[in-house]
Amino acid sequence: MVNLAPPIRVSYLLVPWIALLAFGTVMVGSAAVALGDQFLYRHLLYVALSLLAFVVAFATPPGWWRRFYLLGWLLAVVLAILVLLPGIGHEVNGAKRWVRLSGFTLQAAEVAKFGLCIYLSGYLARHYEKLASHPGVMFVPLGMVLVVGILLVAEPDLGSAVVLMSTTAVLLYLAGARLRYFLLCLILGGLALALLIEVAPYRMQRLVAFLDPWSVAFGSGYQLTQALIAFGRGELLGLGLGEGVQKLYYLPEAHNDFIFAVVAEELGAVGAILLALVLAFFVVQIFRVGKHNLDRGAHFAGFVSYFVGLLLGFQFLVNLGVNTGMLPTKGLTLPFVSYGGNSLMVSCALLGLVLRTGLDKSDSSGKRSRGAR
C-alpha cells in the first residue's frame, strides 16, 4: 500500500519549542526580579534538566514503551499514593502534592501525565478497533485513569485531575468511542466537578471571585484583580520588558501561574497574542504529527501525539482563562514558559516521546486506523 501521509516537519516542533523555552527563561527572570536571582538560576537548571529529559525520552526505543505500557499507570498510581502518606508527602500551603528526594521534589500530577500518556497510548494501540463495538473497552482505561484522578483530588489538586480526565475522555472519543458514551462522560464529569466545588468552601470562594472578583478584591479575588490590572496597564504595546509593576509583590505567583499577566503588562496585547499564537501553532503541529502517524498505521505513536497535544492544549487554555478571568483561579503553569521544574521537565519529556515515536518506522502496520476520527 502506498503511504500517502505527509512527512513530519521536525523543525515545526523544535523551533517553537526552543523559542518558548528561551522566552520563558527571559520572562521568569523578569517576573521573579523582586524575589532574587535564585529563581532565575533555578529555572536555568530546570531548563538543563528538561533538555536531558527530552534526550532520554527521545533515546528510549518506542517498542519498550509499547511493551510495558501498564507500568505507566502503575507509576502514576504509586506516586499519587506516596504523596498522601504521612512522612513522605511534602506539604505546601495545605496541599500534599510532592515527594521530596534528596533536595529535589517530584510532583505526582506531573509524573502522572507522562505515565498515563504511555498507558493510554499502549492500551488504545491494542484495542482501538473494539472501541466502537465493545463499550467495556472504553470504560476500562477510563476507570483506571479515574483512580489516578481521585488520588490527585485527595491531595488536593483538582485542576490537574480535571485536565487529565478531560484529555482522556477526548482521546477516547478521537480513537473511536461512540459519541453517546463521550457525552455521558462529560455529563458525569460535570456533575462530579460541581459536587467537588460544593463540598469545598475554598473552591466555592474561588467561584465567587471568578464571577465578581472586584467584590472580593482583597480576599479570594486578589490574584485575579491584580492580573486584570496588569492587562490594563500593558494596553497595546506594554510598558517594556522588565518595566512591569505588578510582579513587585502585587501579583502572587507572577513567575509561575500568572506569568501570562506579566507578559501582557510588559509586552502588551501584541506580545500576549503572539505568545498565544506560538503556543497554538505548537499544539497544532503536535496534532499533525498524530494524524500523520495514524495515517501510516502507527497507532501507538499517533495516540501519544494526540494525548500530548490535548494535554498541553488544555493546560494552555486553562492558564490563559485563569489569567484573563475567563475561568476560576487554579494553579496550572503555562507550558514551557512558567517557572516550575516538574512541569517543564515532563513537558519536554513528552515532546521527546512525540518526536521519537513519530519518527520511528517500526510501529507502522501499513493500514489506516479505522478508529481515529
Residue pairs with C-beta under 8 A, 6 or more apart in sequence:
1 366
1 367
3 295
3 296
3 364
3 366
4 295
5 291
5 292
5 293
5 295
5 296
6 292
7 292
8 288
8 289
8 292
8 358
8 359
9 285
10 355
10 359
12 281
12 285
12 288
13 282
13 285
13 286
13 289
13 351
13 354
13 355
16 278
16 279
16 281
16 282
16 285
17 282
17 336
17 348
17 351
19 278
20 278
20 279
20 282
20 335
20 336
20 337
21 47
21 50
21 336
23 275
23 337
24 43
24 259
24 334
24 336
24 337
24 338
25 40
25 43
25 44
25 47
26 241
27 259
27 262
27 263
27 337
28 39
28 40
28 43
28 255
28 259
28 337
28 338
28 339
29 39
29 40
29 43
30 241
30 242
30 244
30 247
30 262
30 266
31 244
31 247
31 254
31 255
31 259
31 262
31 339
32 39
32 40
32 43
32 247
32 254
32 255
32 339
33 242
33 247
33 248
34 247
34 248
34 249
35 255
39 255
39 339
42 339
42 341
43 339
45 341
46 339
46 340
46 341
46 344
46 345
47 344
49 341
49 345
50 341
50 344
50 345
50 347
50 348
50 349
51 348
53 345
53 346
53 348
53 349
53 352
54 348
54 349
54 351
54 352
55 352
56 349
56 352
57 348
57 349
57 350
57 351
57 352
57 353
57 356
58 352
58 353
58 355
58 356
59 356
60 356
61 360
62 300
62 301
62 356
62 357
62 360
62 362
62 363
63 362
65 72
65 118
65 121
65 122
65 300
65 353
65 357
66 121
66 122
66 125
66 300
66 363
69 118
69 119
69 121
69 122
69 123
70 119
70 122
71 115
71 118
72 114
72 115
72 116
72 117
72 118
72 119
72 122
73 115
73 116
73 119
73 144
73 145
73 148
74 115
75 111
75 114
75 115
76 108
76 111
76 112
76 115
76 116
76 119
76 148
77 147
77 148
77 151
79 99
79 106
79 108
79 111
79 112
80 108
80 109
80 112
80 148
80 151
80 152
80 155
81 151
82 88
82 89
82 99
82 108
83 89
83 90
83 96
83 97
83 98
83 99
83 108
83 155
84 96
84 151
84 154
84 155
88 99
89 96
89 97
89 98
89 99
89 155
90 96
90 97
90 98
90 99
90 100
90 105
92 98
95 155
95 156
95 157
96 155
97 107
97 108
97 109
97 155
97 157
98 105
98 106
98 107
98 108
99 105
99 106
99 108
104 341
105 341
105 342
106 342
107 342
107 343
108 151
108 152
108 155
108 157
109 152
109 155
109 157
109 160
109 161
109 164
110 160
110 342
110 343
110 345
110 346
111 342
111 346
112 148
112 152
112 160
112 164
113 160
113 164
113 311
113 346
113 350
114 346
114 349
114 350
114 353
116 145
116 148
116 164
116 168
116 307
117 304
117 307
117 308
117 311
117 350
117 353
118 304
118 353
119 141
119 144
120 141
120 145
120 168
120 171
120 303
120 307
121 300
121 301
121 303
121 304
121 307
122 300
123 140
123 141
124 131
124 141
124 171
124 172
124 175
124 299
124 303
124 371
125 299
125 300
125 303
127 137
128 175
128 176
128 299
128 303
128 369
128 371
128 372
129 176
129 370
129 371
130 137
131 137
131 138
131 172
131 175
131 176
131 177
131 178
131 371
132 176
132 177
132 178
132 371
135 178
135 181
138 172
138 177
138 181
141 168
141 172
142 168
142 169
142 172
142 185
145 164
145 165
145 168
146 165
148 161
148 164
149 161
149 164
149 165
150 161
152 158
152 160
152 161
152 164
153 161
153 196
156 200
158 193
158 196
158 203
158 330
159 318
159 330
159 331
159 332
160 332
162 189
162 193
163 311
163 314
163 315
163 318
163 332
164 311
165 189
166 189
166 310
166 314
167 307
167 310
167 311
167 314
169 182
169 185
169 186
169 189
170 182
170 310
171 303
171 306
171 307
171 310
172 182
172 185
173 179
173 182
173 373
174 306
174 372
174 373
175 303
175 371
175 372
176 370
176 371
176 372
176 373
196 203
197 203
197 204
197 207
198 204
202 220
203 328
205 216
205 219
205 220
206 220
206 328
206 329
206 330
207 328
208 215
208 216
208 220
208 221
209 216
209 219
209 220
209 221
209 224
209 328
209 329
210 224
210 325
210 327
210 328
210 329
212 221
213 221
213 224
213 225
213 228
213 325
214 221
214 225
215 221
216 222
217 225
220 329
222 252
223 251
223 252
223 253
223 258
223 329
224 322
224 325
224 329
226 246
226 250
226 251
226 252
226 258
226 261
227 246
227 251
227 258
227 261
227 323
227 324
227 325
228 324
228 325
229 246
229 250
230 244
230 246
230 251
230 258
230 261
230 262
230 264
230 265
231 261
231 264
231 265
231 269
231 272
231 324
233 239
233 244
233 245
233 246
233 265
234 244
234 264
234 265
234 266
234 267
234 268
234 269
234 272
235 268
235 269
236 268
236 269
236 270
237 267
237 268
237 269
237 270
238 264
238 265
238 266
238 267
238 268
238 270
238 271
239 245
239 265
239 266
239 268
240 266
241 266
241 267
242 266
243 266
244 262
244 265
244 266
245 265
246 254
246 261
246 262
246 265
247 254
247 255
247 262
247 265
251 258
251 261
251 262
252 258
253 331
254 261
254 262
255 262
255 338
255 339
256 331
256 333
256 338
256 339
256 340
257 319
257 322
257 331
257 332
257 333
257 334
257 338
258 322
258 323
259 334
259 337
259 338
259 339
260 272
260 275
260 319
260 320
260 323
260 334
260 337
261 323
263 271
263 272
263 275
264 271
264 272
264 323
267 275
275 337
276 320
279 316
279 334
279 335
279 336
280 316
282 312
283 309
283 312
283 313
283 316
284 309
286 305
286 308
286 309
286 312
286 354
287 305
287 306
287 309
289 305
289 354
289 358
290 301
290 302
290 303
290 304
290 305
290 306
290 309
291 302
292 302
292 358
293 299
293 301
293 302
293 305
293 357
293 358
293 363
294 302
294 303
294 368
294 369
294 372
295 368
295 369
296 364
296 366
297 363
297 364
297 365
297 366
297 367
297 368
297 369
298 357
298 358
298 360
298 363
298 364
298 365
299 363
299 365
299 369
300 357
300 363
301 357
301 358
301 360
301 363
302 369
302 372
304 353
304 354
304 357
305 354
305 357
305 358
308 350
308 351
308 353
308 354
311 350
312 335
312 347
312 350
315 332
315 333
315 334
315 335
316 334
316 335
318 327
318 330
318 332
319 332
319 333
319 334
319 335
319 338
320 326
320 334
321 327
322 328
322 329
322 330
322 332
333 339
333 340
333 343
333 344
335 343
335 347
336 344
336 347
336 348
338 344
357 363
